Amino acid sequence: MKAMIFAAGLGTRLKPLTDHMPKALVPVAGKPMLEHVIEKLKASGVNEVVINVHHFANQIIDFLKAKDNFGIRIWISDETDELLDTGGGIQKASCYLNEPFLVHNADILSNVDLKALYDYHLTSGNDATLLVSPRKTVRHLLFDENDRLCGWVNKDTLQTKPEGFVYQPESQKELAFGGIHVISPSLFRYMKDWEGKFSIMDFYLQTCREARLGGYVKNDLQLIDIGKPETLAQAEAFIRQNH
């Protein structure tokens, strides 16, 4: 079972902590957040991981070496020359990803059963399955009655994506993306005209009419995005509560 961890971000919202270290190595409850994610992936059955690196890349490589790669196979996707964003990062790492794989941000903690999400994807027929939940927000992903991604809306401005998409609140489920997804290699054929730096969410919304992109709905989702210094305390409380 394979996974990819996004660890290349600049972590600008966590400054000054990230002035001297990558965001993925910022400690939470005594361990770098990357370690928490790797341990959760391992416990879910993952034995191969691709990690993309950019900001203080050598610190992440040295950390993994010191931990003997946590006893699993780890590949490094080097983005030190150019930060490729989520979509470009996945595309660059695709040479390592020849079977369905989990995608997980290094700065996310959650109560999601990753094995259940992965197994759901395998039986769904989806090219990609996104973890989603009901959440109070302005910007929503929209899914049809079969939990297939069909569009996006900003409810303040009523801007929609993709082009020509019609927002129909009476028949579309409004859900928020949780930053964790499972992708099958079948998705890569839709990326052939995409190059360099691009967002995976932009890609999903541009290709949702052709690719089969589904939602895995978790109504009781607990998720901490460790994006700012004030969320570090919340993340530590979350870890104490769930261990």
C-alpha angles and dihedrals in degrees: 000000000000136000140180122217121201105223102146100092123121093231092217093162089059095056132166088032090058095049088090106020140035117264091243090064097050104121122245118184091347098312134082110260088240089061092053090053095046091049091051092048091049091050088053092056102266113147101166125051134181114205122191117213137191116134109066087344094173091059090060092045091049092047092053091047091051089052091047088241088293089279095293135096111270126187122196119219103201116216097162091121095051133004104230103192120229100302096042090045092055091046092051091050094046092104087071095043109075097143135041109299139188117239116208133171115234090228099055128097120183147159092239119134096229094193091055090050091049093047091048090054092051092057097038101074088228125145086214134005120204125205105234137169141178107270135162104253140127097234117060137182109225125220132187127231090280092055091251117147110249106160153320134255138192101211093201095056099018088229109158139195141243103040111270094016115146118217110224108174094184092064104026128079113229110216139159125233115243098205094249124099143154121232131193120209087245086079093066093073088068090055096062093105095042118091139177120347119011141139118253089219092055087049093049092050093047093049103035092105091059107025120062104243116174139184128235102205118210109181095186095048116159110191134166119198103199094210103130136037091250091059092058090077090049089050092052090050090048092053093049090049094049100044 
